[in-house]
Structure formats: structure tokens, C-alpha cells
Amino acid sequence: MDFRLGEKELALKEEIRKFAEAELPPGWRRSTLIDGECRDFEFEIAISRKLAQRGWLVMSWPEEYGGRGASLWEQTVYEMEIAYWGIPGAWMGISGTQWVGPCLMMFGTKEQMGKYLPLIASGEKDGVWCTCYSEPNAGSDFANLQTRAVRDGDNYIIDGQKVWTSAAHRARWCWLAARTDPNAAKKHHGVSIFIVDMKNPGVTVNPILNYYGRHHFNEVFFDNVKVPAHNLVGEENKGWYLLMQALAFERRSTAPMTYGHFRRVLEELAKYAGHTEYEGRPLSQNPVVRAKLADLAIDLEVLKMFAYQIAWRISQGQIPVYESSRNKVMSDEVMRRVAVTGAELLGVYSQVDPDSEWAKLRGAIQGAYLGFPGQAIAAGTAEIEKSVIARFGLGLPKSY
Ligand SMILES: Cc1cc2nc3c(=O)[nH]c(=O)nc-3n(C[C@H](O)[C@H](O)[C@H](O)COP(=O)(O)OP(=O)(O)OC[C@H]3O[C@@H](n4cnc5c(N)ncnc54)[C@H](O)[C@@H]3O)c2cc1C
């Protein structure tokens, strides 16, 4: 099998490199993946608008919805390159571009597609979404969600609390899971998905600072929020299948992003080992260091193959369930391993803030080290992902 990129993909990579050179300030290192927040929202939006204008932001969507009908393979290459250069903007609206949009194309009405897909594709502030699944008592046990949606004429009335909602403070729209039938025989049977305007009266967003002081996620309260009935996505009480699809899309998107970002970090670590001496010899001559860097290179190649394989399966019309979980686990592992090896090589420099003049690799290792525990929880913990792999990949029975 020939895994080399074709002319089209190589040209795209080159275009993205030039874009990064032209649009990003010198020494740029910010990455939403690592940074855990978007510090300069205006800049992020300015860049996402430009990505949209080039037809890159949602390139695999049909042209009528703002895409350019590119293959998912091409999109995967784009995602890897964007992450390699740390180009912001693409990930700010990740809920919209990566799972809300694709799910609307599968389950949405014509009106929903006509209204929301072009907004997402525009890269503008009004196209930024957040995802409201988790609640104080519904994380891994997601089917336990208690937020209620009660039909009232032409509307639903939403009441409840969500938590850990990434980017809710930036989002214009919310992709919300709520309980529509509290008496359903099985708790995942009475769940539905809604589109909620974050500007609706009764929506309150409170910041939560993560364990290293960044504002990435929030708690969101819904107090008697009126949502038009036509904002229900798919069928009432049948949102669970839709949610599983959305989660598979979300988990798919982590591999290209992680691969691209950490491919660059590894290249920089290798250079660092080449010009940093320990006991009179460059680190790069130390066999232990060489083996550790080689291990990371192998991990990254595996992740890249996983990313390509899943893109291929989706392009064949298949729904990759356990593969999405596998990619998520591998992405989290790669992030952790680069962080740990990087910290071993950099020593105390790995603890220096990216903004400090003493930071090495522009703070990439500190960012990875602080970021990997949270990354391994978001979109499903390793235990939950492995349970999916055991069940759907290995055919083992359900464990609970
Ligand atoms: C950076 C970040 C961003 C996030 N963004 C969002 C977002 O935008 N929207 C959103 O809705 N949520 C978001 N989340 C929340 C995330 O989805 C949940 O934190 C996650 O699903 C885990 O749920 P929990 O925190 O309630 O932990 P729990 O479910 O309470 O889990 C605690 C521990 O128990 C383990 N565990 C639980 N059940 C089982 C089981 N059956 N078998 C084995 N082990 C088990 C877990 O693996 C974990 O180690 C985000 C989280 C993070 C860290």
C-alpha cells in the first residue's frame, strides 16, 4: 500500500505553510489543544474567517453548505497541517465544524441545514457552537442526564444544569442533550437533541477555571428556556443514536489534530537534543534519549495511520465506532508520552511558562504536560473508550 500523499495534498500542505507564515506573528506557538482556552477571540475569529474564505474550514462539506466537496482524506491532511503550524481559528468552532454540522447533514431538517450549516462554514462568531452533554451527575454515565425538555405548544421548555462546557462563553449556539421522557423504560431511550440559541433569556454561563487557571470550560444553567419545537434534531426521545454518532465524529477529530501538533513538537525535541549538551556530549548521542525519541516517532506514525484509516472508513459510508475510541485513546497516550519524554529532556525548563523568555520549544512541553490529563477526560475517559473497544471491537459483553 502506498501511503504517500498525492499532488493535491502536497499542494494543500504547501498552501497552509504559506498561510501560517503570512498570518501568524513570529514565534507563534498558541494551540487551542494545548492552551486550553482561546485568549484572543477576535484574532481566532479573524483567522477562522480567512480559513473559511479559502474554503478550508469545512472543506469536506458539499458546496451548497459552504464546503468544497473535498474528500475526508484531504480534510484529514488539512487538520494535521493546521495543527502542525498551530493555526488558531479552526478549533474554536470545533463543535460546529466537527460534529454538529456533520450530524445535521445526517439527521437535520432541510431548514436546519439551510440555516446552521452556512453559519458554521462562515467562520464567524455566529457560527461558534458549544456542546452541552455533561452534568454534575452525568459524565461517563451520560444517559443519567437530568436536564428536562418539556413540550409546550410550539416550543420546548428547557430546565437544568450542564457542566464542563468548553467554549460556552464564546458560543452563539448550543448542541444540547436533554431528557424528554423521564419514564422511558431505559434511561437512554428518553433523550433528545436540541439547538439552543445561547442568547435566549434564561441561559446563564458561569466560568470554571481549570486546574492551571485557564478559562476553557463553564457551567451552563437553563432556567425556563423557551426553544422552538423545530429546533429538535431528529426524532423526540431518539437522540441517543444521534449522540453516539456525534461522539464518534468528535473522537475521530482528535487524531489528526494530535498528530499534527506533536509531529512538530517531536521535530523540535530532536533539534533540541542535537544542540543541547549533557556531560560534554549532545543529548542526541545518548542511546536512551535516541530510543525515547524513536519511540515517539513510532507512536506518531501509528496515530497517523489510525487517522487515515478512519477517514477511509467514513468515506466508504461506514460508521467507525470502536475505531473512534481507539483513535481517542491513542491520541491521549501520544500527548502524555510526548509530555513525559519532553519533560525528561528539558528538565526544569519544562516547567517554564510559554510566555517566559526562558521557555524552550516555546512552552510546548509545559503546555502538553499541563494539558494531557484534561485531554484524556474530554469526550470520554480512557476507561470508557476502552470499554467501547472491548465491546464493539472485540465483541465482549457489556460490563455494566
Ligand atoms: C478539557 C475538558 C473539556 C470538556 N468539554 C466538555 C464539553 O464541551 N461538553 C460536555 O458536555 N462535557 C465536556 N467535558 C466533560 C467530560 O465529557 C466529562 O468530564 C467526562 O465524560 C467524564 O465525566 P465526569 O467528569 O463526570 O467523570 P466520571 O464519569 O465521574 O468519572 C470519574 C472516573 O470514574 C471512571 N469511570 C466512570 N464510569 C466508569 C465505568 N463504567 N467503567 C470504568 N470506569 C468508569 C472514569 O473513567 C473516571 O476515571 C470536558 C471535560 C474536560 C476535562
The ligand as an SDF file (V2000), in Angstrom:
LIG
                    3D

 53 58  0  0  0  0  0  0  0  0999 V2000
  -10.9200   19.6370   28.9530 C   0  0  0  0  0  0  0  0  0  0  0  0
  -12.3460   19.1370   29.0540 C   0  0  0  0  0  0  0  0  0  0  0  0
  -13.3040   19.6300   28.1860 C   0  0  0  0  0  0  0  0  0  0  0  0
  -14.6290   19.1810   28.2810 C   0  0  0  0  0  0  0  0  0  0  0  0
  -15.5710   19.7180   27.4390 N   0  0  0  0  0  0  0  0  0  0  0  0
  -16.8650   19.3040   27.5400 C   0  0  0  0  0  0  0  0  0  0  0  0
  -17.8630   19.8810   26.7140 C   0  0  0  0  0  0  0  0  0  0  0  0
  -17.5960   20.7780   25.8990 O   0  0  0  0  0  0  0  0  0  0  0  0
  -19.1490   19.4610   26.8540 N   0  0  0  0  0  0  0  0  0  0  0  0
  -19.5060   18.4830   27.7370 C   0  0  0  0  0  0  0  0  0  0  0  0
  -20.6640   18.1280   27.7930 O   0  0  0  0  0  0  0  0  0  0  0  0
  -18.5610   17.9210   28.5550 N   0  0  0  0  0  0  0  0  0  0  0  0
  -17.2670   18.3160   28.4820 C   0  0  0  0  0  0  0  0  0  0  0  0
  -16.3070   17.7600   29.3110 N   0  0  0  0  0  0  0  0  0  0  0  0
  -16.7350   16.7860   30.3180 C   0  0  0  0  0  0  0  0  0  0  0  0
  -16.3100   15.3640   30.0170 C   0  0  0  0  0  0  0  0  0  0  0  0
  -17.0670   14.8380   28.9540 O   0  0  0  0  0  0  0  0  0  0  0  0
  -16.5070   14.5500   31.3080 C   0  0  0  0  0  0  0  0  0  0  0  0
  -15.6360   15.1030   32.2790 O   0  0  0  0  0  0  0  0  0  0  0  0
  -16.1830   13.0870   31.0990 C   0  0  0  0  0  0  0  0  0  0  0  0
  -17.1670   12.4680   30.3030 O   0  0  0  0  0  0  0  0  0  0  0  0
  -16.0790   12.3310   32.4350 C   0  0  0  0  0  0  0  0  0  0  0  0
  -17.2060   12.5570   33.2210 O   0  0  0  0  0  0  0  0  0  0  0  0
  -17.0510   13.0100   34.7620 P   0  0  0  0  0  0  0  0  0  0  0  0
  -16.1460   14.1980   34.8020 O   0  0  0  0  0  0  0  0  0  0  0  0
  -18.4210   13.1710   35.3100 O   0  0  0  0  0  0  0  0  0  0  0  0
  -16.2870   11.8360   35.4880 O   0  0  0  0  0  0  0  0  0  0  0  0
  -16.9350   10.4560   35.9960 P   0  0  0  0  0  0  0  0  0  0  0  0
  -17.8650    9.9290   34.9680 O   0  0  0  0  0  0  0  0  0  0  0  0
  -17.4750   10.6880   37.3660 O   0  0  0  0  0  0  0  0  0  0  0  0
  -15.6800    9.5120   36.0480 O   0  0  0  0  0  0  0  0  0  0  0  0
  -14.7660    9.5140   37.1450 C   0  0  0  0  0  0  0  0  0  0  0  0
  -13.8070    8.3590   36.9530 C   0  0  0  0  0  0  0  0  0  0  0  0
  -14.5190    7.0950   37.0060 O   0  0  0  0  0  0  0  0  0  0  0  0
  -14.2770    6.3510   35.8220 C   0  0  0  0  0  0  0  0  0  0  0  0
  -15.4990    5.6280   35.4340 N   0  0  0  0  0  0  0  0  0  0  0  0
  -16.7620    6.1060   35.4340 C   0  0  0  0  0  0  0  0  0  0  0  0
  -17.6200    5.1800   34.9770 N   0  0  0  0  0  0  0  0  0  0  0  0
  -16.9010    4.0710   34.6680 C   0  0  0  0  0  0  0  0  0  0  0  0
  -17.2230    2.7840   34.1450 C   0  0  0  0  0  0  0  0  0  0  0  0
  -18.4540    2.4480   33.8350 N   0  0  0  0  0  0  0  0  0  0  0  0
  -16.2090    1.8970   33.9640 N   0  0  0  0  0  0  0  0  0  0  0  0
  -14.9280    2.2410   34.2600 C   0  0  0  0  0  0  0  0  0  0  0  0
  -14.5580    3.4600   34.7640 N   0  0  0  0  0  0  0  0  0  0  0  0
  -15.5370    4.3540   34.9680 C   0  0  0  0  0  0  0  0  0  0  0  0
  -13.8990    7.3640   34.7600 C   0  0  0  0  0  0  0  0  0  0  0  0
  -13.1280    6.7910   33.7180 O   0  0  0  0  0  0  0  0  0  0  0  0
  -13.1160    8.3770   35.5740 C   0  0  0  0  0  0  0  0  0  0  0  0
  -11.7850    7.9600   35.7320 O   0  0  0  0  0  0  0  0  0  0  0  0
  -14.9860   18.2080   29.2550 C   0  0  0  0  0  0  0  0  0  0  0  0
  -14.0140   17.7070   30.1260 C   0  0  0  0  0  0  0  0  0  0  0  0
  -12.7140   18.1720   30.0350 C   0  0  0  0  0  0  0  0  0  0  0  0
  -11.6850   17.6380   31.0110 C   0  0  0  0  0  0  0  0  0  0  0  0
  1  2  1  0
  2  3  1  0
  2 52  2  0
  3  4  2  0
  4  5  1  0
  4 50  1  0
  5  6  2  0
  6  7  1  0
  6 13  1  0
  7  8  2  0
  7  9  1  0
  9 10  1  0
 10 11  2  0
 10 12  1  0
 12 13  2  0
 13 14  1  0
 14 15  1  0
 14 50  1  0
 15 16  1  0
 16 17  1  0
 16 18  1  0
 18 19  1  0
 18 20  1  0
 20 21  1  0
 20 22  1  0
 22 23  1  0
 23 24  1  0
 24 25  2  0
 24 26  1  0
 24 27  1  0
 27 28  1  0
 28 29  2  0
 28 30  1  0
 28 31  1  0
 31 32  1  0
 32 33  1  0
 33 34  1  0
 33 48  1  0
 34 35  1  0
 35 36  1  0
 35 46  1  0
 36 37  1  0
 36 45  1  0
 37 38  2  0
 38 39  1  0
 39 40  1  0
 39 45  2  0
 40 41  1  0
 40 42  2  0
 42 43  1  0
 43 44  2  0
 44 45  1  0
 46 47  1  0
 46 48  1  0
 48 49  1  0
 50 51  2  0
 51 52  1  0
 52 53  1  0
M  END
$$$$
